[in-house]
Amino acid sequence: MNSPEYEVKRPGISDGVKLWNIWSMTEEEQLRVLDDIRQAQAIVLTMLFHNGSSQLCPPKDENTLMNGILVLIIKNINLVSTNTEIYHADNTYIHMTMTDNALWAKDHRKHNYLRSVLLHILQSRIPVICFNAKDFLRTIYGRFMNYRNAAQSVILDPRIAAWLLDPADSSSSFEDLVKKHCKTLAVGAIGYAPDTRLQTTSKKLSVLYHLMMSLQQKVQAEGLWDLFYNIELPLITILAVMENCSIEINQEELKRTSVLLGKHLKELEKEAHHAAGQKFRLTSSNELREILFEKFHLHLKCKSKLPQTNLGHVLSTAEPALNQLKDLHPLPGIVLQFRQIQKIKSTFVDGLLTYVNKGCVSPTWNQTGTVSGRLSARHPNIQGVSKFSVQFEKQQHAQEGKSKETITINPRSMFVSTKGQSFLAADFSQIELRLLAHFSADPALLQLFHETEERSDVFTNLASQWKEKEYGNITPTDREQAKRVVYSVIYGIGKERLAECLGTTPAEANTFMERFLHKYRVSDYTQKVIQECHSKGFVVSLMGRRRPLPHINSKSYGLRAQAERQAVNFVIQGSAADLCKLAMIKISAAVTSSSHLTARLIAQIHDELLFEVKDCQLQEFAELVKSIMESLQHADGVQLKVPLKVLLTSGKSWGCMTELQVK
């Protein structure tokens, strides 16, 4: 009698689709399927869900469970090579029904066969195609996934290819991509209604094959194939492993911090009401505006012009405006503190609590979420967790004369390593400034990165050159000004925004920027990038990543200026993303090939990689990471004119990391 956990059907042909159910096959038929896989020229697959949908038409509820896999084995690509023949009955379709998520743990004859089929597919050298390959790998391997058992799984994902061609379009569905890249494909008979029949989904797999082949031709024609195949595809597996690696959270400390911050918010609210001389909602911009400008007339006392809102064109109560007003009255400063604490509580404490499962969190990583090529994270957004601590004085209700207690909150301190392990953070130091020096080839900037170790702080050294002051006489303010000016050049933020960052007037900010550009001839480089973008309509990163900018030749000055800023910004940020992804791939490969290293990559925070490492392997692994990341100066066709420097820190808590020195 058949086990009730499997849907059993005899293999046969229905609606022209030869559909094998793996659980009802004889041993002879099973061997024949394995032979078909070995001889296949391409394989296309998708997950099936309990509600009848598939990855090609995903369920709205992200928690809908998988209940099977549908596989198309293409024996002869010539039979599906034309748009008029999208489906051929000679191809083999395999339906694997799986209701048990412990596939890799079970020692059962049918589970062993299913594992054999999947491994033959995932480790084959022929094209294997899947829409949303990361989710497929993460779900199939589950908690048993690691770098070693998934290292050879390279799956062609059309979403990644389409995103490389148009990075501004990051969330296209299967239907959208078919319409965009396979316009002549005759798919009217298939339609795009939610998948309710296996035959419908089977035919869509043929469409998926054509979609990938169409995108492959376009990616190759645009010179993006190396980036797609050697960087983005290996990253799919790495991100799938990361999502299956949970990060431990100090849940009790998180709850205690939430209560503490809640009390402090109430105290700040009382202070604000006292400073205002009346009660009002601190979260209401209109009520705050009335008090600041109609009651206290602070805009009339301000020396510089206050910014206005974009919509109503009324005086702003945003952070830049409050910073300009905080020396004129206590209320703006209190409101700034309130907003800071409220954001930490709502986003990094209470928000984090909602994603804690069994004392851990597992962020979801989006490979196609940005135009720059950088990764993004959600559930929770671990990249947005501030590294800066917030301090405030706790109100005392004891006897007078007792000193106030200072409370320090660091949102990252809630992330803790498991017993016997430590966090290791590896950060590309000043990567954007180094890339600016490389691309601009400015002699003064290049010299900056070849100074002796005695003057190792780059931004202090930069400030020393820029302001023509002795290195030892550079103040923290000098250093911060130099850093802000550099990023204003990279991001093209303009003198008004730079003035807000520096706390100066726009005129002073403009003077700082002009002095910097006079000292370092990077404006020649930025103008060259902009001119090439005007000519080609796109810009290219270090490893060939592209960003089309359709407004670069717009008649609108605003749109054109924005595109010009984006052009310069992309070359720097896109190149930084390239280097960081390459580092992730090479380090993961080193762990895979090692006989004993067990370190796991748990997060990528822009230019920083965060690992969890066994204490006994920390020093060895840290040396390996530093060596790999710094060697990227001369790796895989990259020839940077400046050295790369990696700063290593380690600790038991992400919020309490100390510098780690290695050889």
N, C-alpha and C positions, 0 to 999 in steps of 0.2 A: 504494500500500500504506500502511496506517495506521501511524503512529509507535508503537513499542511502549511509549512512556512514557504513553500515554493509553488508558484503557479506552473502547472505542467501542461504543455501542449505538444502534440506530435509535430515534427517538422513538416512543412508543406508550403504550398504557394497560395497566397491569398491576395486578391487584387493585384496580381502580377508580382508580388514581393515574396521571394523565397526566404522565409523567416524561421530560423532554428532557435528552439528554446533549449538552452544548454543543460537544463536539469532533466530533460526527457530523452536525451541522446544516448545511444548505445556506445560502448567503448570504441567500436569501429568508426562510428560517426564522429566521436570526439577526436580521434587521431586524424581523421580527414580534415576537421576544422583547423587543427594545429598545423597540418601540412599546407592548408590554404593560406594561413597566416605567414608561414615561412616563404611561400611563393608569391605573396601579394606584392603589388607595385605601389599601393597606397592603402591607408586605413583611416577611416573617419569614425568618430564615436561621440556619444553624448550621454549624459546622465538622464534618467527618467525619475519623476517624482510621484509621490502617492496620489496627487490629485489629477494625474494624467498628463501633466505638462512635462517639458524637457528643458534643457539648457538653451535650446533654440527659441523657446517661448516660455521663459521662467515664471514660476508662481509669484504672486504679489507678496505672499508671506515668506520672508527669508528663512523661517524656521521649518518650512515644509521639508519633510525627510525624503531622501533618495530611496527608491525601491528597486532600482535596476539600472542596467547599462544597455544601450543599443549600439552595435558595432557594424559598420559597413566595410567589408573586405573587397577591395577592388583588385581583381586579378589582372585586368588589362586596361590600362588608363586610356587606351585608344577607344574603348567602348563608351567612355563618358567624356570624351575630349571635345565634343561639339556642343554648342548651345542648344541645338535642336534635339539632342539626345541626352537629356540630363539624367536619365535613369535607365539601367539595363538589367534585365531579369537574371542574367548569368552571374551577376555579382552575389556574394554571400552576405546575408544579414544574420547576426547573432544577437539573441535577446537573453541577457543574464538577469534573472530576477534575484535581488538580494534584499532581504529584510533584516539581516543581521550585520551590525556594524563591527563585529569582531572577526572579520574575514581573515585577517592575517594571524590571528591567535588560534583559530580552530584547527584541529588536526582531524580532518574528515576527508574521505576520498574525494567527494565532490568539491569541497572547498580547496583541496590541493589542486584539482584540475582547473578550477576557476583562477586560482593564483597563477598557475602555469600559463593560462591564456593571457591574463593581464600582463604578466612579466614579459611574455613573448612580444606583446604589442608595445609596451612602454619602453622596452630596450631594443626594439628593432631599429634598423638603420634606414628604413624606407620612410617616406613622409607619413607622419601620424598627425591628424588634424582634429582639433577640438575647439569649440567656441567656449571661451572662459576656461582655459586649461588649468589655471591655478586652482579654481574651485573643484575641478575634477580630481586633480592630484591630492588636494587636501582631504577631500571626502573619501576617496578610495583608500588611501593609506591610513587615514585617521591618526590615532595617537602612536601608531607604530612607524610613522614616517620620520626619517632622518636623512642626512646628507648621503649616507652610504647606500641605502636601499632605493633612493630615488635619483641618484646622481646621473644615471644614464637616460633619464626620461626627458627627452627634448621633443616637445609637442608644438606644432605650428598652430598659432592662435591668430585668426584673422582680425580680432579686435586690436591686438598689438600692432599688426601691420598697418591697419587703417589709421590708427592713432599716430604712427610715425609719419604717415603721409599728410595728415591733417591734425596736428596736436591740439588744435582748439576744439575739436569734436571728439570728446573723450568718453561719451556714454552711449554710443550708437548701439542699437539693438541689431540682432541678426537680420530682421526685416529691413531696417534702415540701410544696413551695409549692402544687402543684395540689391536694393533699389539704386543705390549710389554707384556700385562698382560692377554690377552685372545687369545693366539696363536691357540688354537684348536677350536675356535668359527667359525661356518660355516656362514660367512657373505659375501661370494662371490656374492650371488644373490643381495645383497643390494648395495654393492659398496660404494665408497666414493666420488663420483662426487658431485659437488655443489647441495644442496637441491633445486629442482625445482618442486617437487610434494609432496603434503601432505602425500601420501602413503609411499613414500621413507623415509621421516622424521619420520613417525609413526613407521616404522619397526626399525629405528635407536634407538628409545627410548627403545626397547627391548634389543638391544645391550648395551645401556647405563646402563640398570639395571644389566646385567651380568658383565659388567666392574666393577661396584661399588661392587657387591658381591664378585668378585674375589679379588679386592683390600682390602675389609674388612677382608677377611680371612688372607691375607698377613700381614696387619697392626696388627691384633690380634696376629698372630704367632710371630711377631717381638717385641711384648710388647709395641706397640705404640698406642693402642686403647684409653687409658685414655687421652693421649696428644691430639689425634685427636678429640675425642668426647667432652672433657671437656674444652679444651683450643682453638684449632684451629676453630672448628665449631661455637661456640658462637662468636668468633672474626669476622666471616663473616658478621654477622648482624651489629656489632659495626662499621666496616669499611664502610659498605653500608650507615649507618647513617652519618658517618663523611664526606663521599663524597657528601651527600646531604646538608651538612652544609657549607655554604660559609663563607669566611673570608674577611672582609672589607679591602680595600686597599686605602691609601691616594694617589689617582691618580695624583692630581695636584703636590704634593710633589715629586712623582716619576718622572714626566716629568721635573720638575725644576732640580732635581738631575741629570737626564740624560744630560741636557744641560751643567750643571756645570762641570760634569765629562768629557764631551767632550772637553770643553775649557782647562781643566787641562791636558788632554792627549796631546793636541797640544803644550802646554807650555813645557811639559816634552820632547816631541819630539825635540823641538828647543834646549833645554838644552843638550840633548843627541848628537845632531849634533855639537853643540859648543864644548862639551867635546871630541868628536871624531875627530874634525877638518875637518869633511866632512859630507855630507848628506848620509844617508843609511836608509834602512827599518828596523825599530826596531822589526818587526815581522819576519824577516828573520834570522834564526840561522846561515846560511852560511855567510851572510854579517857581522853579529856581530862577528862571529868567526875570520874572516879575520882581523878585527880591533883590537880585544883583543889580539890575539896571533901572527899574522903576522906583524901587524903595531906596537903594543905596547909591544909585547913579555911578557905579564903579567905572563904566565905560568913559565917563567924562574925566576921570582921574588918571586913566591909563595913558602912558606916554606914547605907546604905539597903537596902531589901528587894530581893532579886534576883528577876527574872522567872522563871516556870516554863514548861515546855513545855505546849502545848495537849493533847497526847495522853496522855503518861505522867504529867503533873503532877510532873515532877522538875525540879531546878534547871537552868536553861537555860545553854547554852554559845554562844548566838548573839551577834551583834555587840553589842547593847545591854548584855548581862551582862558581856562581856569588857571593854567600855569602863569599866564600874563597878569592875572588878577590876584594871585595868592599873597603877594606882599602888600596889597592895599587893604585887605580885610581877612579875618580868620576863616570866614565861611568857605571860600573857594578851596582852601587847603583841606578842610574837613571833608568836603564833598569828594575831593580827589582820593583821600584815604578810604572813604566809604566805598567808592566804586572799585578800588583796587582789592579791598578785602572781600567785597561782594562777588567779584569775578573769581577770586581764588576759591571761595566757598562753593559757589554754584557750579563752576566748571571743573576745578581740580580736586575738590573734596567730595561734595554731594554728587556731582556728575560722575566721578570715578567710582563711587560706591554702586551706582546703578549697573556697572559693567563687571563687578566682582562676582565670580562664580567659584565656589569652593576655595575662597581665599586667594584667587588669582585673576588676572586679566589676560586676554589674548587679542591684541589689536588686529583689525583687518587692514591689510595693506593694499593700496590702490596704485597699480603700476601706470595707469593712464590718466591720472587725476590732475596733472599739471601740464602746461604748455612748455615748461622749461626742461622736462624730463626728470625732475625730482619726484621722489615718492611722496605719497600722502597717506595719512593713517586716520582711522576712525574707530569708534567703539572699543576703547577710547582713543582720542587724538593725542597719542603719547608725545608727538612732536611739538605740541603746543604747551606742554608742561614747563613752566618757567624754571630756569636754573637759579634765579635770584631769590634770596630769602626776604621775607617781610617781617619787620620788627614793630612791636607796639607795646605800650605799657599797660599792664593789667591793673584795673582799679582795685585798690585795697580798702577793705572795710575794717581794718584793724586800728590800733591806736595811732595817734599822730606821731610823726617823727620816723616811722618805719619806712625804709626805702621802697620805692615802687618796683614791682617785678617786671622785668622785660621779657616778653614772649617772642620767640623767633619761630616763624613758620616757613618751612621749605617744602613746597609741594612734591618735590622729587624724593624726599625722605620717606614717603609712603611706599616706595618701590624697594623691596629688599631681596637679597639673594637667598637661595635655599641653603640649608645647612651643609657645611663643607665646601661651599663655593663662594666666589666673589664676582662682583661686576668688574669688567674691564672696559673702559671707554677709550677709543682711539679717534682723535680729532685731527683732521687736516688743518693745521694752523695757517691762518690768513690766506686760505686757498684762493679767494677771489682777488685779493691784491696781487698774489703771485701770478695769477693768470693774466691780470691786467698788465703786469710787467712783461710777461712772456709775449702777449699779443702786440703790445705797443713797442716793445724792444727799446724802450727809453733807457739810455745808458745810466742815468742817475737812479732809476728804479731798479735796474738789473744789479747795479752795484750794491744796492740796499740789501739784497739777499745773498751777497757774497762777502759780507762783513764778517769779522772774526766773532767767535763765541762770546767775547767780552762784552759785546754790544748786541746781545741776542734778542732783545725785545724789538720786534720789527716796527711797531707803531711809535715807540719811543725814539728809535733811530730815525724813522721818517720825520717825526716832529723836529728832531735835532737838525736834519738837513734842511727841512722846509723853513723853519724859523731862524736858522743859522745861529743856534744856541748850542752850548756844550751839552753832551749827552747827559751828564750828571745834573744839569740844571733844568732839565725838562720836568715840568710839573704834571700831575695827573690831568689837569685841565688842558694843557698843551697836547698831551697824548690823545685825549678824547676828541679834541678839535680835529687833529690830524685824521683820526679814524673816521669821524663823521664826514669830513670833506671827501675822503677816498670813496666812501659809499654813495655820496651825493653824485660823484662823477659816474660811478658804475650804474646806479639806478636812475640817474637823471632827474633827481627830485626837485631841483630848482632852489633858488635862494630863499624863497619864503619858507619852504619846508625845512631847509637846512637851518634857518634862523630859529625855528621852533625847536629843533633838536639841540641846538647849541645854547638856546636861551639868550640870543642876541637879536639885534635888529636885522632886517633883510639887507640893509646897506653893508653892515659889518660882515654878514655871511657872504655877500657877494665879493667883498674884499678878500676874505679868506680863500674863496674859490679861485679868484683871479691870481692870487699869489701862488697857490698850489699849481695851477695850470701853467704859470710862467716858469716855475721851477722844474716841473715834470711835463714833458711834451706829449702827454697822452691825448690831447685834443686832436692831434693829427690822426691818431689811430681811430678815435671815435668817429671823426668825420669820414674816414675811409670806409668804415663799416656802414655808415648811413648812406654814402654814395653808392656802394655796391648793392645795398638793399633797394635803393631807388631804381637801380638798373635791372636787378634780377627778380625783385619782389619777395625775396626771402633772405635769411641769414643762416649761417652754418656754424655748428659748435666744433670743438676740438676733434671729435670722432665722427663728424659728418651728420650729426643730428640737425634737422632743419626746422625752421619756423617761418612759414609764409606769413607775410604782413600785408594784407590786401589794402590797407589804408595808407600805405607808405607814399603813394602819389595822389592822395586825396586833395580835392580843392579846398576842403575845410582845414584851416590852420591847426585847429585843436586836434583833429583826428590824425593829421600828418605828423604833428609834433609828438603825439603819444606813440605812434608807430616808430618814430626815430628813437625815442627813449627805450622802447621795447627791443629794438634791434640790438643796441649796445648791451642792454641788460641780459638778453638771451645768450649772446655769445659767451659771456662770463659765467652765468648761472648754468647754462646748458653744458658747458665744458666741465664745471664742477660736478654736475650730476653724472657725467660720463665717467669721470675718475672715481667717484664714490661707488658707482655700480661695478666698475671693473675691479675695484678693491674687494667688494663683496664676493664676486665670482672667484677670484684667485684665492682668497682666504678660505672660502668654502671648499674649493678643490684641494687645498692643502690639508684641511681637516679630513676630507674623504680619503685621501691617499695615505694618511698617517695610520700607523698601527695602534696608536694609543691615545691620541688627542681626542677629547670629547667635548670641547668648547662649542657653544651654540650661539649664533647671532640672534639676539632677541629684539633689537630695534635699530632703526637708522634715523638719526635726527639730523637731517640736512647734510652737514659735512662730517658728522660723527657717527661711528659705529659702536654699538653697545653689545657686549658679549657677557655671557655667564660662563665662568671657568672654574674648574676644580682648583682648590687652593694649591694642591701639589703640582699643578701644571701652569700656574699663573705666570711665573717668570719666563718659562720656555715659550708659552703661547704669546706673551707680550712681545718678546723678541721677534717671533715669527711675523706677527701682525705689523710691527713697525718696519721690519725689513721689506715686506711685500708692498705696503702702502707707499713707502718712500722710494722704492725702486720703480714705481710707475712713471717717474720722470723720463725713463727711457724704456718704455714697454709697449709692445703691440703697436708699433708705428708712431708712438708718442715720443716727441723729442722736445721737452720743455727747456727753455733757456735759463730757468731758475730751478733750484732744488726744491723738493717737497719736504716739509717737516711735519712730523706727527707727534702730537702731545698725548701721552698715555696717563690715565688716572685710574685708580682702582679703589674699591671699598665694598663694604657689606651692604651699604645703602646707596642708592643712586644720588641721594641728596648730601652724602658725606663721602666724597671721593678725594683722594690725595694723589699727588703726582707720583708716578712710578718710573724710576730710572732703570733703563736697560742698557746693555752694552751696545 
